[in-house]
């Protein structure tokens, strides 16, 4: 996955949030944020002054580094079951999420698997599992589209994704290191059940 493509997944489309409507770059990182999630890539090869990618500086980009969880995490898991086939399954699952008006996806990080469960209109229910390694159980409700977007780097060229949990109703971080040593990060705020 291309770096800018990943960042643009989280860039806001809300004109009422003009500071978040474009990718932003500081000295070594690239950011995209819509207020509920943040994507960033560290370790960019060329250091430049902080600015929006289009060169404009009409707005001041928020200091997103201060919203990142500080200190240690409560629990950690590694999603190892990612593949292009799993990506197609997740995309099909996302269509069900929309069609049946699901409000969130319950994500249960268990001992050996992540189980994503949907509940929607007319009693609709479905679940999908992905292999993981690490500490469990941990449960939270997420926007399924945000989760899939955060996993895209690991789905494009299958590689593990580390998920860090910071406590109940707190954001999670997902980190993917690709074979070319690009580090993709995502922070997703949970949805209230």
VOGU-3710 file (C-alpha; in Angstrom, 3 decimals, decimal comma):
1> xxxxxxxxxx> 0,000/0,000/0,000  1,240/3,450/-0,834  1,861/5,791/2,097  -0,353/8,613/0,860  -3,187/6,205/0,025  -3,132/4,931/3,623  -3,083/8,463/5,076  -5,967/9,607/2,854  -8,190/6,849/4,295  -8,363/8,858/7,545
11> xxxxxxxxxx> -8,382/12,418/6,157  -11,607/14,211/7,080  -14,206/14,872/4,408  -16,082/17,278/6,681  -15,706/20,868/5,396  -16,459/22,047/8,940  -13,050/20,622/9,946  -10,773/22,405/7,455  -7,607/21,680/9,430  -8,223/17,931/9,007
21> xxxxxxxxxx> -9,238/17,914/5,319  -5,708/17,447/3,966  -2,750/15,203/4,774  -0,171/16,899/6,976  3,545/16,328/7,316  5,906/17,227/10,126  9,659/16,673/10,095  9,563/12,855/9,800  5,898/11,766/9,803  2,809/11,993/7,613
31> xxxxxxxxxx> -0,700/12,290/9,171  -4,366/11,982/8,285  -7,127/12,448/10,869  -10,902/12,847/10,840  -11,466/13,316/14,568  -12,381/9,684/15,352  -9,270/8,054/13,964  -5,715/8,969/13,107  -3,393/7,350/10,569  0,285/8,208/10,576
41> xxxxxxxxxx> 3,494/6,948/9,047  6,813/7,447/10,798  10,321/7,491/9,447  9,823/9,200/6,115  13,147/9,385/4,272  13,180/13,111/3,487  12,991/15,621/6,313  11,036/18,762/5,489  9,498/21,598/7,469  6,010/20,969/8,844
51> xxxxxxxxxx> 3,280/21,757/6,305  0,233/20,431/4,531  1,224/18,237/1,584  -0,151/20,747/-0,901  2,179/23,374/0,585  -0,607/25,480/2,097  -0,506/26,644/5,678  -3,866/28,426/5,939  -4,747/26,453/9,060  -2,780/25,127/11,990
61> xxxxxxxxxx> -2,831/21,341/12,120  -3,630/19,993/15,603  -0,770/18,592/17,661  -1,858/14,996/17,128  1,108/13,498/18,968  -0,383/14,613/22,291  -3,494/12,453/21,771  -1,446/9,278/21,405  -1,608/7,033/24,460  1,302/7,646/26,794
71> xxxxxxxxxx> 2,965/5,017/28,912  2,497/1,298/28,620  -0,451/-0,556/27,229  -2,708/-2,896/29,189  -2,635/-5,687/26,640  -1,227/-6,461/23,215  -2,099/-8,867/20,387  -0,687/-9,529/16,933  -3,066/-10,173/14,063  -1,313/-12,847/12,006
81> xxxxxxxxxx> -4,156/-14,168/9,858  -4,137/-11,412/7,243  -4,143/-12,170/3,518  -5,688/-10,835/0,339  -8,435/-13,461/0,757  -9,126/-12,242/4,313  -9,255/-8,712/2,887  -11,993/-9,786/0,448  -13,898/-11,399/3,330  -13,622/-8,190/5,361
91> xxxxxxxxxx> -14,871/-6,107/2,400  -17,894/-8,417/2,025  -18,457/-8,155/5,783  -18,335/-4,340/5,500  -21,138/-4,471/2,919  -23,299/-6,417/5,394  -22,418/-3,833/8,058  -23,888/-1,123/5,839  -26,873/-3,020/4,392  -28,142/-4,131/7,806
101> xxxxxxxxxx> -27,515/-0,718/9,440  -25,111/-2,048/12,069  -24,060/0,664/14,515  -20,711/-0,880/15,436  -18,752/-4,110/15,270  -18,065/-5,959/18,501  -14,423/-7,036/18,372  -13,409/-9,785/20,787  -9,669/-10,344/20,903  -9,546/-13,836/22,384
111> xxxxxxxxxx> -6,716/-16,264/23,057  -6,096/-17,279/19,414  -8,567/-15,310/17,337  -10,203/-11,984/16,752  -13,953/-12,434/16,388  -15,808/-9,546/14,766  -19,560/-9,725/15,374  -22,286/-7,660/13,739  -25,867/-7,119/14,859  -28,257/-5,150/12,722
121> xxxxxxxxxx> -31,814/-4,556/11,615  -34,385/-7,366/11,539  -32,354/-9,568/13,906  -29,398/-9,795/11,524  -26,244/-11,274/13,107  -22,952/-12,425/11,591  -19,376/-13,005/12,691  -15,936/-13,320/11,130  -12,717/-14,605/12,705  -9,053/-13,745/12,113
131> xxxxxxxxxx> -6,070/-15,539/13,675  -4,160/-13,630/16,374  -1,403/-14,266/18,874  -1,160/-12,600/22,250  -3,042/-11,754/25,365  -6,806/-11,988/25,504  -9,635/-11,563/26,061  -10,306/-7,930/25,295  -13,590/-6,621/23,864  -14,492/-3,283/22,317
141> xxxxxxxxxx> -16,931/-1,850/19,789  -15,393/-0,271/16,693  -16,511/1,274/13,448  -15,867/-1,661/11,104  -14,753/0,585/8,230  -12,138/2,238/10,452  -10,804/-1,167/11,528  -10,571/-2,399/7,933  -8,836/0,803/6,833  -6,312/0,427/9,671
151> xxxxxxxxxx> -5,599/-3,154/8,549  -5,156/-2,305/4,845  -1,356/-2,091/4,938  -1,221/-5,598/6,437  -3,760/-6,915/3,920  -2,013/-5,503/0,846  1,263/-7,311/1,451  0,331/-9,789/4,161  2,247/-8,956/7,309  1,372/-8,981/11,004
161> xxxxxxxxxx> -0,395/-6,071/12,669  0,255/-5,317/16,341  -2,758/-4,077/18,323  -2,223/-2,293/21,630  -5,047/-1,891/24,158  -4,961/0,870/26,763  -8,066/0,038/28,751  -11,829/-0,118/28,521  -13,389/2,549/26,267  -9,963/3,914/25,303
171> xxxxxxxxxx> -8,511/4,126/21,789  -6,450/1,270/20,399  -3,374/1,555/18,218  -2,556/-0,715/15,298  0,978/-0,880/13,881  2,066/-2,589/10,668  5,685/-2,840/9,541  5,885/-3,768/5,875  8,713/-5,665/4,217  10,184/-2,368/2,970
181> xxxxxxxxxx> 10,295/-1,134/6,603  7,522/1,432/6,253  5,682/1,678/9,579  1,942/2,326/9,280  0,098/3,357/12,464  -3,572/3,873/13,257  -5,373/5,062/16,370  -9,097/4,237/16,536  -11,496/5,513/19,154  -14,003/2,907/20,324
191> xxx> -17,728/3,428/19,891  -19,961/3,423/22,926  -22,206/0,379/23,007
//
